[in-house]
């Protein structure tokens, strides 16, 4: 799929900065500086639309309404006004998220990435996280080296982490989801299961990270 | 026209109109009485020898010099009676006396219609003629005509003078009676005029009538205007204060930022090799500047007490991720691990999106800003819609227990809270505390196990 991103921003300096950071991040930005010019564009030609609200010509909110009539493309609002009503109205009109000015380019990229991630994989039968593959139907886990023999608790822990790959999951969540409530449900027990799981993952154990203050995360890889 | 004059004239005119109507009715009644009296006098006169004299000498009756009688009207002894002239006619209204006037056709018509007494008043109302058919319907004196001169009773001075006096008295009474009302209306007018220059003095009109009610209505309006003006003045003062404070507060980090940039420039000019970390203080200060502006805006809203003007369902998961993403760049540059965990299912909470985001942002910013290099900050949202906890855990220097109470004290004093503090005790945590309270949340500060600070936002039931 194309990496095209539509940026509707009238400020030249800010627009150029955003274009540069999007380009450096591997996106293909199309920058439009006027609301009227953006009206005629087909939103489905883009993966994400980054939309400023205070625009010359057509107001950003009107553009959003227009786009939402015919498209479900993710829209990220850039707002200079710290006004709750504007943000809420934007979200109710179908914006996926907003970023308040001033912002770091990394923040904008992170929010764009979050928009692109959104259709989650819940319900998918086969989860792939780097070299680790989790087959939910057959309850089987394979790594780059072999098929693992996991206990039911270890499988539940790994499946939950795989479903939310890249995100930190708290110890409490893992305890509630994977451990048998009639037996020991302490965090220490969880840590023991994690330790055994890492042992079974072998060289791929680096994918299973400990997250300070939170719990664990299964990441795609460094 | 002034109120008093208008009242007097109205009352005078009403009195005159009433007297005219009464006078007219009285005149009609007097006229009828007069006709009856004249007719009775004519019959009496003819019965007491007049008939015999008339029939004996009809050509000269009542005599060449006339039979003028100056007698008082029967039943009206208080007023001088009018003068009568008497003429005799036969049944066909013909007279034997050649000096008698022709019988008036208007009276003849009435008598022919069957009446025994007929009367007629001249167009100028100055003369009345009465014809009486006698009991005998034959001979030269069967019909007697009487002519009376003089104004009708109601136009006489005896009627007009009292009417004039009564009207005059009524006008004077009206003028006197209107005096107190006019005074009170003038007092009210004066009070209302003063509203233009000052709204402090209350409007008070004594009494229990419509003027007092009008005064009370004006007083109510004055109070409303006074309250609104006070509110506007307060807002204006708050706005001026906000602008002054904002200018002051922004100048400080801006000066620090300029200092960093100038220092960098000098180091580069001196040929010093700089690494990427050299720019971190400048970036950090610019972020602080942006955050400060948001905080000042939030503080202004909280001080104006309209902090929860917007309360909408908020996706807390998204809010937490957004705040963490905002602080990742600065955390990364400071080599601080900033992590986030949200539950798989969205937690929804009704609140003010901007204020809640600012509150959490302040806590996260402090955790990052005052942490050491290679430190840790974890933001954890856990629970469900009905009960949840949002924690910001760090392994930084923490806040002494005595200072924690000051951070979460109930009242929020803008001027004191704006002061920059080296340990994160400035505006940010005050705002977080205030926002939490306004949302019914509890803000709890505690030590992190192993060192650092843990800030918890707790939704009731958690």
HADDOCK unambig.tbl for C-alpha pairs under 7 A between the chains (distance, minus, plus):
assign (segid A and resid 83 and name CA) (segid B and resid 354 and name CA) 6.99 0.50 0.50
assign (segid A and resid 84 and name CA) (segid B and resid 310 and name CA) 6.82 0.50 0.50
assign (segid A and resid 84 and name CA) (segid B and resid 352 and name CA) 6.90 0.50 0.50
assign (segid A and resid 84 and name CA) (segid B and resid 353 and name CA) 6.03 0.50 0.50
assign (segid A and resid 84 and name CA) (segid B and resid 354 and name CA) 5.30 0.50 0.50
assign (segid A and resid 85 and name CA) (segid B and resid 310 and name CA) 6.87 0.50 0.50
assign (segid A and resid 102 and name CA) (segid B and resid 290 and name CA) 6.14 0.50 0.50
assign (segid A and resid 104 and name CA) (segid B and resid 329 and name CA) 6.94 0.50 0.50
assign (segid A and resid 106 and name CA) (segid B and resid 329 and name CA) 6.17 0.50 0.50
assign (segid A and resid 107 and name CA) (segid B and resid 325 and name CA) 5.36 0.50 0.50
assign (segid A and resid 107 and name CA) (segid B and resid 326 and name CA) 5.10 0.50 0.50
assign (segid A and resid 110 and name CA) (segid B and resid 325 and name CA) 6.27 0.50 0.50
assign (segid A and resid 167 and name CA) (segid B and resid 341 and name CA) 6.81 0.50 0.50
assign (segid A and resid 168 and name CA) (segid B and resid 340 and name CA) 6.34 0.50 0.50
assign (segid A and resid 168 and name CA) (segid B and resid 341 and name CA) 5.09 0.50 0.50
assign (segid A and resid 169 and name CA) (segid B and resid 341 and name CA) 5.70 0.50 0.50
assign (segid A and resid 170 and name CA) (segid B and resid 341 and name CA) 6.50 0.50 0.50
assign (segid A and resid 212 and name CA) (segid B and resid 376 and name CA) 6.75 0.50 0.50
assign (segid A and resid 212 and name CA) (segid B and resid 378 and name CA) 6.85 0.50 0.50
assign (segid A and resid 213 and name CA) (segid B and resid 378 and name CA) 5.55 0.50 0.50
assign (segid A and resid 213 and name CA) (segid B and resid 393 and name CA) 6.70 0.50 0.50
assign (segid A and resid 214 and name CA) (segid B and resid 341 and name CA) 6.86 0.50 0.50
assign (segid A and resid 214 and name CA) (segid B and resid 378 and name CA) 6.48 0.50 0.50
assign (segid A and resid 214 and name CA) (segid B and resid 380 and name CA) 6.91 0.50 0.50
